[in-house]
Amino acid sequence: MEELRFRVVTGTDPDLFEERINRAVAELPKEAVLVDVKFSAAGEGSRTLLAALVIYKLVEPWKD
């Protein structure tokens, strides 16, 4: 069994944050299986800090 791997995505602008999450998922290797995405929002002064933890693992490709 392959080990889990992680990517952290952060931002304060919701649109840019969404783009970063989409890019992080799109850049996963073809052998990657997305396991989960954890999301958090926290107030930081007058701004909101958005964070996501993308959890994935690499698997062997199917053989015909």
Protein Blocks (a to p, Z undefined) as FASTA:
>chain_A
ZZddddddddfbfklmmmmmmmmmmmpcfkbccfbdcdddddehjbccdddddddddddd
ddZZ
